[in-house]
Amino acid sequence: MIMLLLITLITVMVYRLSTVHTLVVNNEQLRTEGVSSANYALDIMLNSEVSTWDDNFTGTGRQVAVNLGNIDKSTDDATTSMVVTVANLECKRSRIIKNAELIKEASGVQYVAAEDSVCFGGGATPLTIVDIAAAGSPNDNSLCANILYEVEAAVADPKLLEANIRVRQGVEVRRGVDALDDCD
């Protein structure tokens, strides 16, 4: 009888330990999925046009439904996905680019790359001609700046069992000097 009682107690103890272990593993899996969802939402935002980032400057930000396991992206919604809020886009540092940094030289010929021609007031096409002599001194400021932004993605989803996940990431972007107004 005592042996039967001991075997029963050992069985109950093993069952409880395995249940706790399963909960811990499940929680870690959900946390990892939450971090992955936050990183994915940041990638979506950072790979979009800079001109569409305006709503991310606020604390409210933009909500993105992310389902990493769903191949059919047409069904991504709050019921099948984790809801990630991308917000708090904040300028951390900015620097106006000097003309000399944009001028390139090949075979003794100075030129400005097509993507940099907007920094001299030209269009961003291969046909834009920039008169380097008329652009001013190499030490003068161009019309472009490198701006370092920091943005946050937060996941607070019931699927995470009351856990809140926050991921912060920085990105440096070349923008016009008019965007320096975002950097107080």
C-alpha positions as CSV (number, residue, x, y, z in Angstrom):
1,M,0.0,0.0,0.0
2,I,2.8,2.4,0.9
3,M,4.6,1.5,-2.4
4,L,1.4,2.3,-4.3
5,L,1.1,5.7,-2.5
6,L,4.8,6.5,-3.3
7,I,4.3,5.6,-7.0
8,T,1.2,7.8,-7.1
9,L,3.0,10.7,-5.5
10,I,6.0,10.4,-7.9
11,T,3.6,10.2,-10.9
12,V,1.7,13.4,-9.8
13,M,5.0,15.2,-9.2
14,V,6.3,14.3,-12.7
15,Y,3.0,15.3,-14.3
16,R,3.2,18.7,-12.5
17,L,6.8,19.3,-13.5
18,S,6.1,18.5,-17.1
19,T,3.1,20.8,-17.1
20,V,5.2,23.7,-15.7
21,H,8.0,23.0,-18.2
22,T,5.5,23.1,-21.0
23,L,4.1,26.4,-19.9
24,V,7.6,27.9,-19.6
25,V,8.6,26.7,-23.1
26,N,5.3,28.0,-24.5
27,N,5.8,31.4,-22.9
28,E,9.4,31.6,-24.3
29,Q,8.1,30.7,-27.8
30,L,5.4,33.4,-27.6
31,R,8.0,35.9,-26.4
32,T,10.3,35.0,-29.3
33,E,7.4,35.4,-31.7
34,G,6.5,38.8,-30.2
35,V,10.1,40.0,-30.6
36,S,10.2,38.7,-34.2
37,S,6.8,40.4,-34.9
38,A,8.2,43.7,-33.5
39,N,11.3,43.4,-35.7
40,Y,9.2,42.6,-38.7
41,A,6.9,45.6,-38.2
42,L,10.0,47.8,-37.8
43,D,11.4,46.4,-41.1
44,I,8.1,47.2,-42.8
45,M,8.1,50.8,-41.5
46,L,11.8,51.4,-42.2
47,N,11.6,50.1,-45.7
48,S,8.7,52.3,-46.6
49,E,9.1,55.8,-48.1
50,V,10.4,58.3,-45.5
51,S,7.5,60.6,-46.5
52,T,5.0,58.1,-45.0
53,W,6.7,58.1,-41.5
54,D,4.7,61.1,-40.2
55,D,2.3,59.2,-38.0
56,N,5.2,57.4,-36.3
57,F,6.4,60.7,-34.7
58,T,3.5,60.5,-32.2
59,G,3.1,58.3,-29.2
60,T,0.0,56.7,-30.9
61,G,2.0,55.7,-33.9
62,R,0.8,53.1,-36.4
63,Q,-0.6,49.6,-35.7
64,V,0.6,46.7,-37.9
65,A,-0.9,43.2,-37.8
66,V,1.9,40.7,-38.1
67,N,1.5,37.0,-38.6
68,L,4.8,35.4,-39.2
69,G,3.4,31.9,-39.8
70,N,0.7,32.8,-42.3
71,I,1.6,32.5,-45.9
72,D,-1.7,34.1,-47.1
73,K,-1.0,37.8,-46.1
74,S,-4.5,38.8,-47.1
75,T,-5.9,37.4,-43.8
76,D,-3.5,39.3,-41.5
77,D,-5.7,40.9,-38.9
78,A,-5.9,41.2,-35.2
79,T,-7.5,37.8,-34.7
80,T,-4.9,35.8,-36.5
81,S,-1.8,38.0,-35.9
82,M,0.0,39.9,-33.2
83,V,-0.7,43.6,-33.2
84,V,2.4,45.7,-33.2
85,T,2.4,49.4,-32.5
86,V,5.3,51.3,-34.2
87,A,5.6,54.7,-32.6
88,N,7.9,57.2,-30.9
89,L,10.0,58.0,-34.0
90,E,12.6,60.4,-32.5
91,C,15.5,62.3,-34.1
92,K,18.6,61.5,-32.1
93,R,21.3,63.3,-34.2
94,S,21.6,65.2,-37.5
95,R,24.4,66.5,-39.6
96,I,24.2,68.6,-42.7
97,I,26.3,67.1,-45.5
98,K,29.0,69.3,-47.0
99,N,29.3,69.8,-50.8
100,A,32.7,68.1,-50.8
101,E,31.3,64.9,-49.4
102,L,29.0,64.6,-52.5
103,I,31.5,65.3,-55.2
104,K,33.1,62.2,-56.7
105,E,36.0,61.9,-59.1
106,A,36.8,59.4,-61.8
107,S,39.6,59.7,-64.4
108,G,40.2,63.3,-63.4
109,V,36.5,64.3,-64.0
110,Q,34.4,65.5,-61.0
111,Y,30.8,64.6,-60.9
112,V,27.8,64.1,-58.6
113,A,26.0,60.8,-58.4
114,A,22.4,61.0,-59.6
115,E,20.9,60.2,-56.2
116,D,23.0,63.1,-54.7
117,S,22.0,65.7,-57.3
118,V,18.9,66.7,-55.2
119,C,21.4,67.9,-52.5
120,F,22.4,70.6,-55.0
121,G,18.9,71.5,-56.0
122,G,18.7,69.2,-59.0
123,G,16.3,66.3,-59.8
124,A,17.2,62.7,-59.0
125,T,17.5,61.6,-62.6
126,P,20.7,60.5,-64.5
127,L,20.2,63.5,-66.8
128,T,20.5,66.1,-64.1
129,I,23.6,68.3,-64.6
130,V,25.1,69.9,-61.6
131,D,27.7,72.7,-62.1
132,I,30.1,71.9,-59.3
133,A,31.8,75.3,-59.6
134,A,28.5,77.0,-59.2
135,A,27.5,74.8,-56.2
136,G,29.7,76.9,-53.9
137,S,32.7,76.1,-51.8
138,P,33.3,72.4,-51.0
139,N,33.0,73.4,-47.3
140,D,29.5,75.0,-47.9
141,N,26.4,73.1,-46.7
142,S,24.4,71.1,-49.3
143,L,20.6,70.8,-49.2
144,C,20.8,67.3,-47.6
145,A,21.4,66.0,-44.1
146,N,22.0,62.7,-42.5
147,I,19.5,62.2,-39.7
148,L,19.6,59.4,-37.1
149,Y,16.2,58.3,-36.0
150,E,15.2,55.9,-33.2
151,V,11.9,54.2,-33.4
152,E,10.1,51.8,-31.1
153,A,7.9,48.8,-31.8
154,A,5.7,47.5,-29.0
155,V,3.7,44.3,-28.8
156,A,1.0,44.0,-26.1
157,D,-1.2,41.2,-27.3
158,P,-3.4,38.8,-25.2
159,K,-1.6,35.9,-26.9
160,L,1.5,37.0,-25.0
161,L,0.0,36.1,-21.7
162,E,0.2,39.7,-20.3
163,A,3.8,40.2,-21.4
164,N,4.8,43.5,-23.1
165,I,7.6,43.5,-25.6
166,R,9.4,46.6,-26.7
167,V,12.1,46.7,-29.4
168,R,14.0,49.9,-30.2
169,Q,16.0,50.4,-33.4
170,G,18.0,53.2,-35.0
171,V,18.3,54.1,-38.6
172,E,20.2,56.8,-40.4
173,V,18.4,58.4,-43.4
174,R,19.5,61.0,-45.9
175,R,16.8,63.7,-46.1
176,G,16.5,67.3,-47.2
177,V,17.5,70.0,-44.8
178,D,13.8,70.9,-44.4
179,A,13.5,67.6,-42.4
180,L,15.8,69.0,-39.7
181,D,12.7,70.7,-38.2
182,D,12.0,67.2,-36.8
183,C,15.2,67.5,-34.8
184,D,14.8,70.0,-32.1
